[in-house]
């Protein structure tokens, strides 16, 4: 089964395959939306039909969906953080600046700060 995003930025007709982690985040958003709207509609229906029991089971249903969303997002961000590190543990941006001697090669930035 191939999963595709809407369009490629370069060619609008070409479809691009989504990574598994991005597909998981996307699918979770749809499920979260569905569960939230379903929970709200179910609560209104229960009140409309004069249901006199507790509605804690609806809150449990919605909160479980949010707990799953929080878990998926935290693991996704941990994965993204580890993807942006080199093998020795330094960040890619830090390693690039270190390799450049922490100097900015832009000529526009070569000015001294004003005297205070």
Residue pairs with C-beta under 8 A, 6 or more apart in sequence:
2 17
3 17
3 18
3 23
4 15
4 16
4 17
4 18
5 15
5 16
5 17
5 18
6 15
7 13
7 14
7 15
7 16
8 14
8 15
8 16
18 26
21 76
21 79
24 72
24 76
25 72
25 73
25 76
28 68
28 69
28 72
29 69
31 65
32 65
32 66
32 69
35 61
35 62
35 65
36 62
36 65
39 58
39 59
39 61
39 62
42 58
43 55
43 58
46 55
46 58
84 91
84 92
84 93
85 91
85 92
86 92
86 95
90 98
